[in-house]
Amino acid sequence: MKLLHEPESDDPILSVVNLIDIFLVIIAALLITVAQNPLINPFNKQDVTVITDPGKPSMEMLVKKGEKIEKYKANGNIGSGDGEKAGVAYRMKDGSMIYVPEGKP
């Protein structure tokens, strides 16, 4: 008769069940985090570009193309190169941009 009146708090299997519940919640949170992150989501087939700290010396750019992820870090120098002016861009009063290419007469 003593077994029928044993309190439930002394049952060691209840603590194991509680640990399993905690691990299930942690796993669900990790799966949601992975699904929302475009860089590490294995089901995302789109190309993704992420820019952190734009315009600052610590700027970084992550580019994901398919399965390949490339990381570019700014070195603080202003870009330069050889080339020629291709045209002029104008911002209109409504906020739209118009590009006018320069043509040779």
WOSUL-V389819 format. One record per residue. N is the residue number from 1. RES is the residue in three letters. SS is DSSP state (A for helix, B for strand, O for the rest). PSI is psi in whole degrees, 0 to 359 (999 if undefined). Layout:
BEGIN
N/RES/SS/PSI ; N/RES/SS/PSI
END
This chain:
BEGIN
1/MET/O/338 ; 2/LYS/A/330 ; 3/LEU/A/331 ; 4/LEU/A/334 ; 5/HIS/A/16 ; 6/GLU/O/131 ; 7/PRO/O/151 ; 8/GLU/A/336 ; 9/SER/A/345 ; 10/ASP/A/357 ; 11/ASP/O/117 ; 12/PRO/A/338 ; 13/ILE/A/337 ; 14/LEU/A/324 ; 15/SER/A/326 ; 16/VAL/A/319 ; 17/VAL/A/320 ; 18/ASN/A/322 ; 19/LEU/A/320 ; 20/ILE/A/319 ; 21/ASP/A/319 ; 22/ILE/A/317 ; 23/PHE/A/324 ; 24/LEU/A/321 ; 25/VAL/A/319 ; 26/ILE/A/317 ; 27/ILE/A/318 ; 28/ALA/A/319 ; 29/ALA/A/320 ; 30/LEU/A/320 ; 31/LEU/A/321 ; 32/ILE/A/320 ; 33/THR/A/316 ; 34/VAL/A/321 ; 35/ALA/A/330 ; 36/GLN/A/342 ; 37/ASN/O/118 ; 38/PRO/O/339 ; 39/LEU/O/325 ; 40/ILE/O/4 ; 41/ASN/O/115 ; 42/PRO/O/345 ; 43/PHE/O/354 ; 44/ASN/O/117 ; 45/LYS/O/1 ; 46/GLN/O/153 ; 47/ASP/O/138 ; 48/VAL/B/139 ; 49/THR/B/127 ; 50/VAL/B/127 ; 51/ILE/B/125 ; 52/THR/B/142 ; 53/ASP/O/58 ; 54/PRO/O/136 ; 55/GLY/O/359 ; 56/LYS/O/161 ; 57/PRO/O/338 ; 58/SER/O/17 ; 59/MET/O/138 ; 60/GLU/B/150 ; 61/MET/B/126 ; 62/LEU/B/127 ; 63/VAL/B/122 ; 64/LYS/B/118 ; 65/LYS/B/105 ; 66/GLY/O/241 ; 67/GLU/O/351 ; 68/LYS/B/131 ; 69/ILE/B/124 ; 70/GLU/B/143 ; 71/LYS/B/127 ; 72/TYR/B/136 ; 73/LYS/B/134 ; 74/ALA/O/142 ; 75/ASN/O/4 ; 76/GLY/O/350 ; 77/ASN/O/150 ; 78/ILE/O/137 ; 79/GLY/O/149 ; 80/SER/O/165 ; 81/GLY/O/177 ; 82/ASP/O/139 ; 83/GLY/O/184 ; 84/GLU/O/160 ; 85/LYS/O/130 ; 86/ALA/O/342 ; 87/GLY/B/192 ; 88/VAL/B/140 ; 89/ALA/B/137 ; 90/TYR/B/138 ; 91/ARG/B/125 ; 92/MET/O/169 ; 93/LYS/O/330 ; 94/ASP/O/1 ; 95/GLY/O/351 ; 96/SER/O/159 ; 97/MET/B/141 ; 98/ILE/B/131 ; 99/TYR/B/127 ; 100/VAL/B/110 ; 101/PRO/B/148 ; 102/GLU/O/125 ; 103/GLY/O/152 ; 104/LYS/O/130 ; 105/PRO/O/999
END
